[in-house]
């Protein structure tokens, strides 16, 4: 068969192939026309360049106004960006590879546009570079937003420096005389309240938008820049908090309350506040309480602040081992007592020369230029100032290489326990612990209550021992901390071999394992929050009085899980951030800008939870919360929790929020995880997600 016959015989197939090729080319042409990207190509053999209509349109040119001339286009590149673009371009040709770039280019209206491009070199049949082609996108809005974010961060830092300098000047002037000092302190109090709000509001925008940008960026460089910006903003927030506290202490305007509270509970809450840092370092948290007096009179929030500072400081400087908080409370008369609280760590210790100035403002144990741990050096100074304002003091002891101990001595009034529990009868307990120090400490606490105990390194060992014992020799109580709840922890078998034993799971506040939680609930194994206070220990050893604690406690409200979370916020940037954060948590959301709109929105569709800004024009958050609670009381609204969300960070604001009927309190700027943690207290669906 000759060539003509072969072509004639294959003509239908050839026509079909040509039609398919034409269709494919048509699709590609339509895709290029519809795309917002611009495309270009250059023949490296003939030096002929081509630019797509969309490329010209990005720069505002028609096809006739911008020639297919590489030199003409390159001349429009910004002088500061041209050299780097050409370097990458030539490198791609040399290596027959790909390249990417960002830079500015001048459009038809003499405006600099930010372009992000990518290109590739194609080789010919001889293996040498033949074509180079690529695409560009207009990213001007994105880059301008990042540059604006950097400018705001710089402006905010400058504002903090200026206002801190102004604050220092006010303090110096206050020392000139009592009358001038009183006037200056009164003015400073107003200034602090306004400064806190005015700085936190833009900082909330900066941190919130940075975190949202991190969630959508695909560029490694952008991610690195945004992560640094986020860390810098968080560090700035801590500086603001410390400056506010330090300023109040220096001005001797720290209000000290005298109210009854459970000292053991306050200690436990302080420990739980630093659990994320402790968990990240895999440190053990140890807790002990000596003495029969737990209910005292004093300032619980200030005491928690002192302990949180000391525990957080210990955790920050301890890389391995443990942090221990203990208390010894002894009577000091019929209605007084003295509490000695100790925070011990297994960190590197402190040199004798540094101990002498450890509590001075802006000092740290490591003052070298290469110190690993950041901070303002105000934490210990603030803690000591608060302790002294409460009539006590703090002392530090340390041996280099052997850790450090901070001792808080505090005189307190005695108070009656509003719900006393009797000491349970003695018994025998099994402690399933892998951490030796924690196990020994729990043994000592049980022994002081007349209990005996036996240690097991894991659940399999406890199961094996239980199978060997008759019922009368099995323990009354078994305690399992979360660090033994692993793949070998067969709770179902443990329950079957210890059917009459009170089995308690001990977990930290941020523990989240819905499988174990559901199984424990099914098997009648309550969860108790670590650390166990003296009251918790009475409940654990009391058998029939045992009650589960969070995280297995149901929320105090039972809102409609399908209803939206209502965010009440008058600031547009904060509304956008809050809406995005709530959607990122998978929650249906509704946003309003005022108290009046909030009342109408709740009446129209009752929410599952309300996030309430406090400072708003017209009806503020306090009044809005009071009216919502009144509507719930008379049956016009179902129950739902209200969480305060505010740039005011003072304790008085939290007290006013609770008095107005709000359940929780979040201080701006908020981060996604802090929002998740607070909302999980009230929304079961989020807690189980």
Secondary structure as the mmCIF struct_conf table of DSSP 4:
data_model
#
loop_
_struct_conf.conf_type_id
_struct_conf.id
_struct_conf.beg_label_comp_id
_struct_conf.beg_label_asym_id
_struct_conf.beg_label_seq_id
_struct_conf.end_label_comp_id
_struct_conf.end_label_asym_id
_struct_conf.end_label_seq_id
HELX_RH_AL_P HELX_RH_AL_P1 UNK A 3 UNK A 9
TURN_TY1_P TURN_TY1_P1 UNK A 10 UNK A 10
HELX_RH_AL_P HELX_RH_AL_P2 UNK A 11 UNK A 34
BEND BEND1 UNK A 36 UNK A 37
STRN STRN1 UNK A 38 UNK A 43
TURN_TY1_P TURN_TY1_P2 UNK A 44 UNK A 46
STRN STRN2 UNK A 49 UNK A 51
HELX_RH_AL_P HELX_RH_AL_P3 UNK A 53 UNK A 58
TURN_TY1_P TURN_TY1_P3 UNK A 59 UNK A 60
TURN_TY1_P TURN_TY1_P4 UNK A 63 UNK A 65
BEND BEND2 UNK A 66 UNK A 66
BEND BEND3 UNK A 68 UNK A 68
HELX_RH_AL_P HELX_RH_AL_P4 UNK A 70 UNK A 74
TURN_TY1_P TURN_TY1_P5 UNK A 75 UNK A 76
STRN STRN3 UNK A 77 UNK A 77
HELX_RH_AL_P HELX_RH_AL_P5 UNK A 79 UNK A 95
TURN_TY1_P TURN_TY1_P6 UNK A 96 UNK A 96
STRN STRN4 UNK A 98 UNK A 106
TURN_TY1_P TURN_TY1_P7 UNK A 108 UNK A 109
BEND BEND4 UNK A 110 UNK A 110
STRN STRN5 UNK A 112 UNK A 123
TURN_TY1_P TURN_TY1_P8 UNK A 125 UNK A 126
BEND BEND5 UNK A 127 UNK A 128
STRN STRN6 UNK A 129 UNK A 138
HELX_RH_AL_P HELX_RH_AL_P6 UNK A 140 UNK A 174
TURN_TY1_P TURN_TY1_P9 UNK A 175 UNK A 176
HELX_RH_AL_P HELX_RH_AL_P7 UNK A 178 UNK A 216
HELX_RH_AL_P HELX_RH_AL_P8 UNK A 220 UNK A 250
TURN_TY1_P TURN_TY1_P10 UNK A 251 UNK A 252
STRN STRN7 UNK A 259 UNK A 262
HELX_RH_AL_P HELX_RH_AL_P9 UNK A 263 UNK A 273
TURN_TY1_P TURN_TY1_P11 UNK A 274 UNK A 274
HELX_RH_AL_P HELX_RH_AL_P10 UNK A 275 UNK A 280
TURN_TY1_P TURN_TY1_P12 UNK A 281 UNK A 282
STRN STRN8 UNK A 284 UNK A 290
BEND BEND6 UNK A 291 UNK A 292
STRN STRN9 UNK A 295 UNK A 298
HELX_RH_AL_P HELX_RH_AL_P11 UNK A 300 UNK A 317
BEND BEND7 UNK A 320 UNK A 321
STRN STRN10 UNK A 322 UNK A 331
BEND BEND8 UNK A 333 UNK A 335
STRN STRN11 UNK A 336 UNK A 345
BEND BEND9 UNK A 347 UNK A 347
HELX_RH_AL_P HELX_RH_AL_P12 UNK A 352 UNK A 355
TURN_TY1_P TURN_TY1_P13 UNK A 356 UNK A 359
BEND BEND10 UNK A 360 UNK A 360
TURN_TY1_P TURN_TY1_P14 UNK A 361 UNK A 362
BEND BEND11 UNK A 365 UNK A 365
BEND BEND12 UNK A 368 UNK A 368
TURN_TY1_P TURN_TY1_P15 UNK A 369 UNK A 370
BEND BEND13 UNK A 372 UNK A 372
BEND BEND14 UNK A 377 UNK A 377
HELX_RH_AL_P HELX_RH_AL_P13 UNK A 379 UNK A 389
TURN_TY1_P TURN_TY1_P16 UNK A 390 UNK A 391
STRN STRN12 UNK A 393 UNK A 398
TURN_TY1_P TURN_TY1_P17 UNK A 400 UNK A 401
BEND BEND15 UNK A 402 UNK A 402
STRN STRN13 UNK A 404 UNK A 414
TURN_TY1_P TURN_TY1_P18 UNK A 418 UNK A 419
HELX_LH_PP_P HELX_LH_PP_P1 UNK A 422 UNK A 426
STRN STRN14 UNK A 428 UNK A 432
BEND BEND16 UNK A 434 UNK A 434
HELX_RH_AL_P HELX_RH_AL_P14 UNK A 436 UNK A 448
TURN_TY1_P TURN_TY1_P19 UNK A 449 UNK A 450
STRN STRN15 UNK A 452 UNK A 456
BEND BEND17 UNK A 457 UNK A 458
HELX_RH_AL_P HELX_RH_AL_P15 UNK A 459 UNK A 468
BEND BEND18 UNK A 469 UNK A 469
HELX_RH_3T_P HELX_RH_3T_P1 UNK A 471 UNK A 473
BEND BEND19 UNK A 474 UNK A 474
BEND BEND20 UNK A 476 UNK A 476
STRN STRN16 UNK A 477 UNK A 481
HELX_RH_3T_P HELX_RH_3T_P2 UNK A 482 UNK A 484
BEND BEND21 UNK A 486 UNK A 486
TURN_TY1_P TURN_TY1_P20 UNK A 487 UNK A 488
HELX_RH_AL_P HELX_RH_AL_P16 UNK A 491 UNK A 497
BEND BEND22 UNK A 498 UNK A 498
TURN_TY1_P TURN_TY1_P21 UNK A 499 UNK A 500
BEND BEND23 UNK A 501 UNK A 501
STRN STRN17 UNK A 502 UNK A 507
TURN_TY1_P TURN_TY1_P22 UNK A 509 UNK A 510
HELX_RH_AL_P HELX_RH_AL_P17 UNK A 514 UNK A 522
TURN_TY1_P TURN_TY1_P23 UNK A 523 UNK A 524
STRN STRN18 UNK A 527 UNK A 529
BEND BEND24 UNK A 530 UNK A 531
HELX_LH_PP_P HELX_LH_PP_P2 UNK A 532 UNK A 533
HELX_RH_AL_P HELX_RH_AL_P18 UNK A 534 UNK A 541
TURN_TY1_P TURN_TY1_P24 UNK A 542 UNK A 542
BEND BEND25 UNK A 543 UNK A 543
TURN_TY1_P TURN_TY1_P25 UNK A 544 UNK A 545
TURN_TY1_P TURN_TY1_P26 UNK A 550 UNK A 551
BEND BEND26 UNK A 552 UNK A 553
HELX_LH_PP_P HELX_LH_PP_P3 UNK A 554 UNK A 555
BEND BEND27 UNK A 556 UNK A 557
TURN_TY1_P TURN_TY1_P27 UNK A 561 UNK A 562
BEND BEND28 UNK A 563 UNK A 563
HELX_LH_PP_P HELX_LH_PP_P4 UNK A 564 UNK A 564
STRN STRN19 UNK A 565 UNK A 568
BEND BEND29 UNK A 570 UNK A 570
HELX_RH_AL_P HELX_RH_AL_P19 UNK A 572 UNK A 584
TURN_TY1_P TURN_TY1_P28 UNK A 585 UNK A 586
STRN STRN20 UNK A 589 UNK A 592
BEND BEND30 UNK A 593 UNK A 594
HELX_RH_AL_P HELX_RH_AL_P20 UNK A 595 UNK A 604
BEND BEND31 UNK A 605 UNK A 605
BEND BEND32 UNK A 608 UNK A 608
STRN STRN21 UNK A 609 UNK A 613
BEND BEND33 UNK A 614 UNK A 614
BEND BEND34 UNK A 617 UNK A 619
HELX_RH_AL_P HELX_RH_AL_P21 UNK A 621 UNK A 633
TURN_TY1_P TURN_TY1_P29 UNK A 634 UNK A 635
BEND BEND35 UNK A 636 UNK A 637
STRN STRN22 UNK A 641 UNK A 646
BEND BEND36 UNK A 647 UNK A 647
HELX_RH_AL_P HELX_RH_AL_P22 UNK A 651 UNK A 659
TURN_TY1_P TURN_TY1_P30 UNK A 660 UNK A 661
STRN STRN23 UNK A 664 UNK A 667
BEND BEND37 UNK A 668 UNK A 669
HELX_LH_PP_P HELX_LH_PP_P5 UNK A 670 UNK A 670
HELX_RH_AL_P HELX_RH_AL_P23 UNK A 672 UNK A 680
TURN_TY1_P TURN_TY1_P31 UNK A 681 UNK A 682
HELX_RH_AL_P HELX_RH_AL_P24 UNK A 684 UNK A 687
TURN_TY1_P TURN_TY1_P32 UNK A 688 UNK A 688
#
